[in-house]
Amino acid sequence: MTRQRALRAGVIAAGAGERLAAAGSLKPLVRVGGRPLIDRVLGSIADAGAAAVVVIINERSLPVRDHVSSDSWPFDIRWIVQTTPSSMHSFLLVLEALVEGADDRVLISTVDTVVPEGAFAEFVSAARAGDADVTLALTTLVDDDHPLRVRLDGDRRVSAIGDDADGSAFVTAGYYFVHARVLNEADLARRQGVSALRAFLGRLIDRGYRIDGVVMPDSIDVDRPSDVVVAERLLQ
């Protein structure tokens, strides 16, 4: 039996988070149920069994690194401090920092994803059972200004994403299981000006990569102060 590689994971926390910043908080340090968002995501990653984690923050978010470094975690943490032009650039930088071989698969989450206990572990188990280039965690809870809708076919394969999936009940939940081979598209996507992560995922589908979706328990992305109330209600 082939020994399963230790899980490596990444956290995307480089966004400006303007709506939460306007309320006086760096997004990763906004508290939901008494815990900062960054602590919640790292806790979920620990629950999934990760051995190493890469976190990307922007240059104005050094207090986030100080906060995380003041605690102990059951994995090594490396930091990327860079103000990136888009979510796609952050995603690719984290992926490039995580992969160590051509067959690597890693877990990546946005910092604002609030999930029920055990969700990351359940998702990783389901994603490892397949061999998709990207596996998306999906939810049917739509509480976002610009949800990324996803259409599935019969075997959990994503057949459409974004505008092409308009009317679907499923939206992305903010965490992903990603194969190293999608980095074959990274340089060209950057040169051609692709910016949003959703655009990069759509490009992967167009170029024949396999993207799967796994429907998970309800989760929420905390982008606005009002989302904190919804997230706390969800956790209860």
N, C-alpha and C positions, 0 to 999 in steps of 0.2 A: 504494500500500500504506500502511495506517495505521501510524504509528510507535508501537511499543510503549512504554508509559510505564515510567519507571525504577521498579524495585521498591522499595517501602517495607515495613518489617517491624517487628514489636513482640515484646517479651519480657515475659512475666508472671512476676515474681519477688517478688510481694508477700505470698505465703503465709508463715505462721509456721514451717512445716517442723519441727513439734515433735519428731518422732522423730529427726531428724538433729541438731536443736539440743540434744537431751538428750545427744548424744555430743560436744557442745562445738563445733559448727560451724554457721555460718549456711549454710543450704542452698545458695545460689548459689556459695559458696566451697568446697563439698565437692569434693575432688579425685577424678577418675576417670581412671585411666591417666596420672596426673601433672599433669592440667590441671583447674582449677576448672570446675564445671558452666557457669557464666556464660560462660567463655571458649570452651567447646565450642559452645554454642548460637550465640554471636556469630560464631565461626569458620564454622559451617554457614551462617549468614545471609550472611556475606561471600562464601562459595562460591557462593551462589545469585545473587549480583550486586546485593545491596541497596545503594541510594544513601543511605538515611536509616533510622534505627532509633529507636524509642521503647522505653524500659525502665521498668517500674513496679516499685518496691520499697517495702517498708513503712518506717515511721519508725525502726525499730531496725536497719535494714540499710544505714546510710550507709557502713560499711566496704566494701560491695559497689561503691558508686559510686566510692569512692576507688580501689579496686583497678582497676576498668575504666578509669578516667580516667588512670591512670598508664601506660597502654599506648596505642599508636596503632592506629587501626582505619580501614579504607578507606571509612568512611561517617560521616556526622554522627550523634551520639547525643544525644537529648533524654531528660530524666529526669522521671518523675512520682514524687514521694515522698509516699505516702499509704497509711495502713493501712486497707484496704478490708474490708467485712463479708463478702465472698464472692468466689469465683472469677469469677462472672458480672460483678460490679461491676468487677473488675480488667480483664477482657476488654473490656468496653464502654468503659472509660476509655481504654485503649490504642487501640482502634479509632477512637474519636472524635478522638484526638490525631493519628492517622495519615492519615485520609481528607481529601482536599482537593477532591473533586468527587463528584457523584452517581454516577459510573460507576467510581469507584476500587475496586480490589481489592488487598488487602494480605495479607502473610504474618504470622501470629501463632504464637508457640511458647511453651510453658511452659519455665521455666528448667531443669527436671529431666529433660528429654528427651535421651536419649543415642542417637544414630543413627550408622549407618555413614557413612563419607566419601561425599560427593556426594548424600546422600539428599534434602536440602532442595532442591537444584537440580533433581533429577529430579522431585520432587513439584510444584514451582512450574510446571515445563514441562507436566506432565500436567494440572494444575488450570487453567492458562491455555487449554488446548485446549477446555475446556468453558465454560459460563456459569452455573454453579450459584451460588446465594446463599451457600452455604458448602460448601467441599470439605474433607473430613476425611481426614487420613492415617490409614491403618489398618494394624494388625499382627495376626499370629496368635499372637505370643508373649504369653501371659497370665501375668503375674507381678505381680499387684496385688491388694490386699485388696478393692477395689471397682471392678473393670474396667467400663468403659462399653462394653457390647456393641452391635454395629451389624449390622443385616440389610440386605443388598443385593438389588436386583432385577437383571434381566438387563443393564441398561445403566449399571451402577455407581451408580444412584440409591439413596439410603438410604430404605428403606421402613419401618423401625422402629428405635428406639433405646432403650436402657435395658431395663427389665423386659419391654417388648414384643418385644425381640430376644433373649430368653433362649434359650440353646442355640446361638446363632450362633458361628462360629469367629473372627469378626473383632471386634477391640476398637480403640478410638481410641488413637492413638500420641502425642497431645499437641501436634500442630502442624496448623495450619488455614490455608486460603486463603479470605478473607472479602470479600464484596461490601458496599459502603457501604449498600446498601438495607436491610440487616437492622437498621440504626439506627432505622428507622421503628418498630421494636418496643421500643426501649430504654426510653423513658420509662414506657410502660404496664407493662412487666415490672417495673421498679423500684417503681412505685406499688402494684402488686399483690403485692409481696413475693417475687417470684421471686428465688432466691439462687444456687443452684448453676448452673454453666455447663451441665451436662448437662440440667438442667430447662429452661434457655433454648433449647437446641438442640431438645429435644423439643417445646417450644412452637412453634418455627419450623415444624417439620413439620406440626403440627396446624393451623397457620394458612396452610398452602399454599405455604410457601417450598420451594425445591428445595435439598436437601442431597445431595451426591454423596460417594462414598468412593473413595479410591485406595489399593489394597493396596501397601504398601511393604515393603522388607526389614525384618527384625526390629529392634525398638528396645525400649527399656525406660525407664520413669519411675523415677528414683532417689528413693524416699521413705524408705527405711530403710537403716541401715548395711549390712545384708546385700545390698541391691540394688547396692552398689558392686562387690562381687565378681562378681555376675551381669553387670553392665555391662562390666566389664573383660574378662570372658571373651567377651562378645559382640563387643567391638571386636577381639579377637585373631582 
